[in-house]
Amino acid sequence: MAVTQQERLRLRMIFGGMAVVPVFLGGWFAWIQVLQKGDMKRPDGQRVALSAEAATMQHQRTEKLPSARGTIRDRHGAILAMDCDAFEVRAEISTPKRARRDVNAVRTWLRDLARSFADALCKDAGLADRAAARATHFERIEQRLSEAFGLRDLPATGAAPETFPWRREILVDRGVAVLSVIEALEELDRTQSSVLLHMQHDHARVYPERQVTYGLVGYVEDQPVRNEAGKLLGYEERATAGLEAHTALLPGASGEREFRVDAKNLRFFTGIGHAASAPSAIESTIDLELQKAASRELERQAMAVSENDSRRPLWGAMVLVEVETGDVLAAASWHRDVKHPRGAAFTPYQSLYEPGSIVKPLLFAYAHANCGLDWNRVYDCSSTGSDHHCDVPEVGGRRVRDDHACGALSSHGILVNSSNIGAVKVGSLLNRDDWARYLDVFGLRRSLSLPMPNERQGHVASKGWLPGIKEPAFKKWTGSSYSIGYEHQVNALQIARAYLTMLSGCGRELRLVRSVTVDGNRIEQPIVRGQREFSADTVELVRAALSEVISDDEGATGRHMVAAFRKEGTELVGLLAGKTGTAKSRTVIKGKGTVEVRNASFVGFMPAAAPRYLAVCVLQRDDSARFYGGSYAAPPAARLLLEAMRLEERRRLGQGPQVSATPGSSGRGLLAAETGQAGR
């Protein structure tokens, strides 16, 4: 078929137009790449860098490798806290157009997004309580979204103001290490077009023995960082409790490595890069097996009290110390009805109480060394009435009561029978200056100076030290109260330090860290020994009296425990020495106001003849029922000391510990351990 002239013209025009297209495109690209180099602007006003270097930057990138936080170990190398590789997840969020109709639609969309994030973070089969974890994640992420988008400043109804930020970035979570959680977050990233997730290398803090080490080891948490105007800048990981607050654990210098990205956004690492600094390490004095035993025995005793008397104690504390070094081997904490140990006080360090009769050996040691106490002098400790009272003439006739009739006693007998009347007579040997030095020698109003924040420091009642108080009035009221453990408050670790000083005969301090390793350099923490305060004779006199407290002697306050352990096949006489204490006082409890409490306490050491281990146990009960240290606080301390002796022998023979699995603690009972991906 012949082609007409008109058709030929049409074909020439079509092919001619097609030839013009590549010429136009080539000219346009030349205009952009050459003539407009460095002059084009992005919507935000920044200039686009059109160069070979910029092209390289589009596919060659650098990844930051954060340094790990330091590791905490017990004295035998068991891990108490460490960092594991994980991801920090951040989300770049753009509210969709359909949610911009009004402020309520924005709030609803962000709330649903927070719920989606919480669901993804709970895709962890190891969570003990998935519902509680989901609620926690939801509350945290919803709060961050609210702060990022300024929801509190929005009107109740209507359209959002023009200044409303439609795009923001938030921190979703740190320490994401479980594969199922990572996959759930990636699925959320794929299905939510308004969400762009960024996963950066991070570390998850892991606590293998979380339940029994909460108070000692502490924890880290994300805290908001704001500028001077109060604007949220982001979140920073901080430690505010326990050994985690030690500055040696802070991460070192970060590393980096280069990688390239292909057209499918797949990464290809191009070299080794620069490694991050090696994590530091703290070797604590804690013996993990003894810490488990202390937690188990303290909880068992608290529950036993409720079985016998229908009401559990308010709180309990138990401490175990190595006498030679002052190392804190265990420090257990227990609370009644606590929802979570993070919100509860660490009782050995933060719960104060009036110690009662356990201070009497301290008083007698000081009086014998400094105030002329004749150990062989016999004191008239007789009393009258059903309450066994006596108006003690040595302190201006103040009425003092004993638990039972005592009669004539030497200093040795006063300690064995725990006579308040006899203790006040001995305390009358001290004047105001003597009492001040007594408090300083035993550190009863001085900080423990352990590497943990938030200590509640022991203190004394200030009224007796006012300048207008005369010496006779001080001796009658303040001095006599100090003699039997009243008018001053201490924590369990302070009492442990005081007894450590008395048994050593010189000023001592507790130690919680044995060494710190930073950049490969191991720094030993010294054992602190102060000046000599008591002679060997003084220490031996007090030690002998405390050995007889744990005996069958009539009047010995430990005789009931001796009989109970003997029925179990354990003989304590000659093996355990110590002092019982019972105090009745008043304290303020949140939600209840001022209430009457009973403090049952015991300080013991083993072996009695040559102490190697020292234990302190305290239980506080918020009612007026009888609550004695010899019956309630002494048994768990004795069992802990026996466990320490057995474990020492097994280790000497090269055998492993025979301590039961991690018990429930902190008043939570035998709940499942936290095994979630964050580990905290």
Stockholm file with secondary structure:
# STOCKHOLM 1.0

chainA/1-680         MAVTQQERLRLRMIFGGMAVVPVFLGGWFAWIQVLQKGDMKRPDGQRVALSAEAATMQHQRTEKLPSARGTIRDRHGAILAMDCDAFEVRAEISTPKRARRDVNAVRTWLRDLARSFADALCKDAGLADRAAARATHFERIEQRLSEAFGLRDLPATGAAPETFPWRREILVDRGVAVLSVIEALEELDRTQSSVLLHMQHDHARVYPERQVTYGLVGYVEDQPVRNEAGKLLGYEERATAGLEAHTALLPGASGEREFRVDAKNLRFFTGIGHAASAPSAIESTIDLELQKAASRELERQAMAVSENDSRRPLWGAMVLVEVETGDVLAAASWHRDVKHPRGAAFTPYQSLYEPGSIVKPLLFAYAHANCGLDWNRVYDCSSTGSDHHCDVPEVGGRRVRDDHACGALSSHGILVNSSNIGAVKVGSLLNRDDWARYLDVFGLRRSLSLPMPNERQGHVASKGWLPGIKEPAFKKWTGSSYSIGYEHQVNALQIARAYLTMLSGCGRELRLVRSVTVDGNRIEQPIVRGQREFSADTVELVRAALSEVISDDEGATGRHMVAAFRKEGTELVGLLAGKTGTAKSRTVIKGKGTVEVRNASFVGFMPAAAPRYLAVCVLQRDDSARFYGGSYAAPPAARLLLEAMRLEERRRLGQGPQVSATPGSSGRGLLAAETGQAGR
#=GR chainA/1-680 SS CCCCHHHHHHHHHHHHHHHHHHHHHHHHHHIIIIITTTTCBCTTSCBCCCSHHHHHHTTEEEEEECCCCCEEECTTSCEEEEEEEEEEEEEEEECCGGGCSSHHHHHHHHHHHHHHHHHHHTCCTTCSCHHHHHHHHHHHHHHHHHHHHTGGGSCSSSCCCTTCCSEEEEEEEEEECCHHHHHHHHHHHHHCTTEEEEEEEEEEEECTTHHHHHHHHCEEEEEEEECTTCCEEEEEEEEEEGGGGCGGGSCCCCEEEEEEECTTCCEEECSCCBCCCCCCEEEESCCHHHHHHHHHHHHHHHHHHHHHHSSCCSEEEEEEEETTTCBEEEEEEEETTCSCGGGSCCHHHHCCBCCGGGGHHHHHHHHHHHSCCCTTCCEEECCBTTTTEEEEGGGTTEEEECSSCCEEECHHHHHHHTCHHHHHHHHTTCCHHHHHHHHHHTTTTSCCCCSCSCCCCCEECSGGGSTTCCHHHIIIIIIHHHHTTCSEEBCHHHHHHHHHHHHHTEEECCBSEEEEEETTEEEECCCCEEEECSCHHHHHHHHHHHHHHSSSCTTCTTHHHHHHHHHTTCCCTTTCEEEEEEEEEEEEETTTEEEEEEEEEEEEEESSSSCCEEEEEEEEESSSSCCCIIIIIHHHHHHHHHHHHHHHHHHHTTCCCCCCSCCCCTTCCSCCCCCCTTCC
#=GC SS_cons         CCCCHHHHHHHHHHHHHHHHHHHHHHHHHHIIIIITTTTCBCTTSCBCCCSHHHHHHTTEEEEEECCCCCEEECTTSCEEEEEEEEEEEEEEEECCGGGCSSHHHHHHHHHHHHHHHHHHHTCCTTCSCHHHHHHHHHHHHHHHHHHHHTGGGSCSSSCCCTTCCSEEEEEEEEEECCHHHHHHHHHHHHHCTTEEEEEEEEEEEECTTHHHHHHHHCEEEEEEEECTTCCEEEEEEEEEEGGGGCGGGSCCCCEEEEEEECTTCCEEECSCCBCCCCCCEEEESCCHHHHHHHHHHHHHHHHHHHHHHSSCCSEEEEEEEETTTCBEEEEEEEETTCSCGGGSCCHHHHCCBCCGGGGHHHHHHHHHHHSCCCTTCCEEECCBTTTTEEEEGGGTTEEEECSSCCEEECHHHHHHHTCHHHHHHHHTTCCHHHHHHHHHHTTTTSCCCCSCSCCCCCEECSGGGSTTCCHHHIIIIIIHHHHTTCSEEBCHHHHHHHHHHHHHTEEECCBSEEEEEETTEEEECCCCEEEECSCHHHHHHHHHHHHHHSSSCTTCTTHHHHHHHHHTTCCCTTTCEEEEEEEEEEEEETTTEEEEEEEEEEEEEESSSSCCEEEEEEEEESSSSCCCIIIIIHHHHHHHHHHHHHHHHHHHTTCCCCCCSCCCCTTCCSCCCCCCTTCC
//
